[in-house]
Amino acid sequence: NTKVYMKTTAGLKQVDVIYRRVDDEFLDPLVFNPGSMLGVSGLYYAYRAGNVAIINAPGNGVADDKAVYTYVPSMIRYYLNEEPILKTVPTYYMENREHFDLVFSQVRKMVIKKTNESGGYGMLMGHAATDEQILAYRSEVEKNPRQFIAQPMIHLSSVPCFINNKIQPRHVDLRPFALYGPQGIEIVPGGLTRVALREGSLVVNSSQGGGSKDTWVLG
């Protein structure tokens, strides 16, 4: 009946909202990848019928492509006819030869990332890489530059953390969340604070040894 239900000990309960963390390709094997074992058969039809809302709606993945970061300020000016209120981290698209040359002329100050990777995988931290690693990574970028972007190294804030029975400083970043609805944009009163648990590390991804901390909003 193009509706989504959850099986509980009290019987079936209709699901109104799903928070999606699965790529489009694996969302519904009846519509996308037929070999997917991660999605739910028929979910897309329920979504199309308006019977369930999907946060991170199908198609939103284009905004998660790191290559888009390069164009965000220009997109704001073009589509909204406004100047960006918040500055973004400068992003260089490696397919642009000027960007390529600029990045590798100061690679020790840069982070180079694959556009189709996440979780801290497939990237080069220039300040921590050896000369051999930089040369090997440059060769990989030259083979397919459109799959790479680069950004200046951001020196994250640090906070006290209780690790190994003592207080130690660790680098963190804060991810706020905004919801868009009929009444406009609403900022969620909280956020996700990710922490680089390894001493001196700037990598906060959980898949690379990072963790998370409570985020308190005071006042």
Contacts in CASP RR format, 6 or more apart in sequence:
PFRMAT RR
TARGET T0000
AUTHOR 0000-0000-0000
METHOD contacts of the structure
MODEL  1
NTKVYMKTTAGLKQVDVIYRRVDDEFLDPLVFNPGSMLGVSGLYYAYRAG
NVAIINAPGNGVADDKAVYTYVPSMIRYYLNEEPILKTVPTYYMENREHF
DLVFSQVRKMVIKKTNESGGYGMLMGHAATDEQILAYRSEVEKNPRQFIA
QPMIHLSSVPCFINNKIQPRHVDLRPFALYGPQGIEIVPGGLTRVALREG
SLVVNSSQGGGSKDTWVLG
2 42 0 8 1.000
2 45 0 8 1.000
2 46 0 8 1.000
2 48 0 8 1.000
2 49 0 8 1.000
2 51 0 8 1.000
3 14 0 8 1.000
3 46 0 8 1.000
3 49 0 8 1.000
3 51 0 8 1.000
3 52 0 8 1.000
4 14 0 8 1.000
4 15 0 8 1.000
4 18 0 8 1.000
4 40 0 8 1.000
4 43 0 8 1.000
4 46 0 8 1.000
4 51 0 8 1.000
4 52 0 8 1.000
5 12 0 8 1.000
5 13 0 8 1.000
5 14 0 8 1.000
5 15 0 8 1.000
6 12 0 8 1.000
6 13 0 8 1.000
6 14 0 8 1.000
6 15 0 8 1.000
15 52 0 8 1.000
16 52 0 8 1.000
16 53 0 8 1.000
17 52 0 8 1.000
17 53 0 8 1.000
17 54 0 8 1.000
17 55 0 8 1.000
18 43 0 8 1.000
18 52 0 8 1.000
18 53 0 8 1.000
18 54 0 8 1.000
18 55 0 8 1.000
19 55 0 8 1.000
19 56 0 8 1.000
20 27 0 8 1.000
20 54 0 8 1.000
20 55 0 8 1.000
20 56 0 8 1.000
20 57 0 8 1.000
21 56 0 8 1.000
22 38 0 8 1.000
22 39 0 8 1.000
23 61 0 8 1.000
24 32 0 8 1.000
24 58 0 8 1.000
24 59 0 8 1.000
24 61 0 8 1.000
25 32 0 8 1.000
25 33 0 8 1.000
25 36 0 8 1.000
26 32 0 8 1.000
26 33 0 8 1.000
26 36 0 8 1.000
26 38 0 8 1.000
26 39 0 8 1.000
27 36 0 8 1.000
27 39 0 8 1.000
27 40 0 8 1.000
27 43 0 8 1.000
27 44 0 8 1.000
27 58 0 8 1.000
28 36 0 8 1.000
28 39 0 8 1.000
28 40 0 8 1.000
28 41 0 8 1.000
28 42 0 8 1.000
28 43 0 8 1.000
28 44 0 8 1.000
28 45 0 8 1.000
29 35 0 8 1.000
29 36 0 8 1.000
29 39 0 8 1.000
29 41 0 8 1.000
30 41 0 8 1.000
30 42 0 8 1.000
30 44 0 8 1.000
30 45 0 8 1.000
31 42 0 8 1.000
31 44 0 8 1.000
31 45 0 8 1.000
32 44 0 8 1.000
43 52 0 8 1.000
43 54 0 8 1.000
44 58 0 8 1.000
46 52 0 8 1.000
47 53 0 8 1.000
47 54 0 8 1.000
47 57 0 8 1.000
47 58 0 8 1.000
62 68 0 8 1.000
64 118 0 8 1.000
65 115 0 8 1.000
65 116 0 8 1.000
66 91 0 8 1.000
66 113 0 8 1.000
66 114 0 8 1.000
66 115 0 8 1.000
66 149 0 8 1.000
67 93 0 8 1.000
67 115 0 8 1.000
67 146 0 8 1.000
67 149 0 8 1.000
69 88 0 8 1.000
69 89 0 8 1.000
69 91 0 8 1.000
69 149 0 8 1.000
69 151 0 8 1.000
70 91 0 8 1.000
70 92 0 8 1.000
70 93 0 8 1.000
70 149 0 8 1.000
72 84 0 8 1.000
72 88 0 8 1.000
72 91 0 8 1.000
73 84 0 8 1.000
73 88 0 8 1.000
76 82 0 8 1.000
76 83 0 8 1.000
76 84 0 8 1.000
77 83 0 8 1.000
77 84 0 8 1.000
89 151 0 8 1.000
89 152 0 8 1.000
89 154 0 8 1.000
90 151 0 8 1.000
90 152 0 8 1.000
91 149 0 8 1.000
91 150 0 8 1.000
91 151 0 8 1.000
92 99 0 8 1.000
92 100 0 8 1.000
92 102 0 8 1.000
92 103 0 8 1.000
92 149 0 8 1.000
92 150 0 8 1.000
92 151 0 8 1.000
93 99 0 8 1.000
93 146 0 8 1.000
93 149 0 8 1.000
94 100 0 8 1.000
94 103 0 8 1.000
94 112 0 8 1.000
94 141 0 8 1.000
94 145 0 8 1.000
94 146 0 8 1.000
94 147 0 8 1.000
94 148 0 8 1.000
94 149 0 8 1.000
94 150 0 8 1.000
95 145 0 8 1.000
95 146 0 8 1.000
99 150 0 8 1.000
100 141 0 8 1.000
100 145 0 8 1.000
103 110 0 8 1.000
103 112 0 8 1.000
103 150 0 8 1.000
104 138 0 8 1.000
107 124 0 8 1.000
107 126 0 8 1.000
107 129 0 8 1.000
107 134 0 8 1.000
108 126 0 8 1.000
108 127 0 8 1.000
109 126 0 8 1.000
109 127 0 8 1.000
109 152 0 8 1.000
109 153 0 8 1.000
110 124 0 8 1.000
110 126 0 8 1.000
110 150 0 8 1.000
110 151 0 8 1.000
110 152 0 8 1.000
110 153 0 8 1.000
111 123 0 8 1.000
111 124 0 8 1.000
111 125 0 8 1.000
111 126 0 8 1.000
111 150 0 8 1.000
111 151 0 8 1.000
111 152 0 8 1.000
111 153 0 8 1.000
112 123 0 8 1.000
112 124 0 8 1.000
112 126 0 8 1.000
112 137 0 8 1.000
112 141 0 8 1.000
112 148 0 8 1.000
112 149 0 8 1.000
112 150 0 8 1.000
113 120 0 8 1.000
113 122 0 8 1.000
113 123 0 8 1.000
113 124 0 8 1.000
113 148 0 8 1.000
113 149 0 8 1.000
113 150 0 8 1.000
113 151 0 8 1.000
114 121 0 8 1.000
114 122 0 8 1.000
114 123 0 8 1.000
114 147 0 8 1.000
114 148 0 8 1.000
115 146 0 8 1.000
115 147 0 8 1.000
115 148 0 8 1.000
115 149 0 8 1.000
116 147 0 8 1.000
117 123 0 8 1.000
118 205 0 8 1.000
119 205 0 8 1.000
119 206 0 8 1.000
119 207 0 8 1.000
119 208 0 8 1.000
120 203 0 8 1.000
120 205 0 8 1.000
120 207 0 8 1.000
120 208 0 8 1.000
121 207 0 8 1.000
121 208 0 8 1.000
124 133 0 8 1.000
124 134 0 8 1.000
124 137 0 8 1.000
125 153 0 8 1.000
125 202 0 8 1.000
125 203 0 8 1.000
126 134 0 8 1.000
126 153 0 8 1.000
127 153 0 8 1.000
129 137 0 8 1.000
141 148 0 8 1.000
153 202 0 8 1.000
154 202 0 8 1.000
155 202 0 8 1.000
156 171 0 8 1.000
156 172 0 8 1.000
156 173 0 8 1.000
156 196 0 8 1.000
156 202 0 8 1.000
156 204 0 8 1.000
157 171 0 8 1.000
157 172 0 8 1.000
157 173 0 8 1.000
158 169 0 8 1.000
158 170 0 8 1.000
158 171 0 8 1.000
158 172 0 8 1.000
159 169 0 8 1.000
159 170 0 8 1.000
159 172 0 8 1.000
159 195 0 8 1.000
159 213 0 8 1.000
160 167 0 8 1.000
160 168 0 8 1.000
160 169 0 8 1.000
161 167 0 8 1.000
161 168 0 8 1.000
161 169 0 8 1.000
161 170 0 8 1.000
161 195 0 8 1.000
161 197 0 8 1.000
161 213 0 8 1.000
162 168 0 8 1.000
163 170 0 8 1.000
163 197 0 8 1.000
168 199 0 8 1.000
170 195 0 8 1.000
170 196 0 8 1.000
170 197 0 8 1.000
170 199 0 8 1.000
170 200 0 8 1.000
171 195 0 8 1.000
171 196 0 8 1.000
171 200 0 8 1.000
171 201 0 8 1.000
171 202 0 8 1.000
171 204 0 8 1.000
172 193 0 8 1.000
172 194 0 8 1.000
172 195 0 8 1.000
172 196 0 8 1.000
172 204 0 8 1.000
172 213 0 8 1.000
173 193 0 8 1.000
173 194 0 8 1.000
173 204 0 8 1.000
174 191 0 8 1.000
174 192 0 8 1.000
174 193 0 8 1.000
174 215 0 8 1.000
175 191 0 8 1.000
175 192 0 8 1.000
175 193 0 8 1.000
175 194 0 8 1.000
176 187 0 8 1.000
176 188 0 8 1.000
176 190 0 8 1.000
176 191 0 8 1.000
177 187 0 8 1.000
177 188 0 8 1.000
177 190 0 8 1.000
177 191 0 8 1.000
177 192 0 8 1.000
178 185 0 8 1.000
178 186 0 8 1.000
178 187 0 8 1.000
178 188 0 8 1.000
179 185 0 8 1.000
179 186 0 8 1.000
179 188 0 8 1.000
180 186 0 8 1.000
189 217 0 8 1.000
190 215 0 8 1.000
190 217 0 8 1.000
191 215 0 8 1.000
192 212 0 8 1.000
192 215 0 8 1.000
193 212 0 8 1.000
193 213 0 8 1.000
193 214 0 8 1.000
193 215 0 8 1.000
194 204 0 8 1.000
194 205 0 8 1.000
194 206 0 8 1.000
194 210 0 8 1.000
194 211 0 8 1.000
194 212 0 8 1.000
194 213 0 8 1.000
195 204 0 8 1.000
195 210 0 8 1.000
195 211 0 8 1.000
195 212 0 8 1.000
195 213 0 8 1.000
196 202 0 8 1.000
196 203 0 8 1.000
196 204 0 8 1.000
196 209 0 8 1.000
196 210 0 8 1.000
196 211 0 8 1.000
197 209 0 8 1.000
197 210 0 8 1.000
197 211 0 8 1.000
198 209 0 8 1.000
198 210 0 8 1.000
201 210 0 8 1.000
203 209 0 8 1.000
203 210 0 8 1.000
204 210 0 8 1.000
204 211 0 8 1.000
206 212 0 8 1.000
END
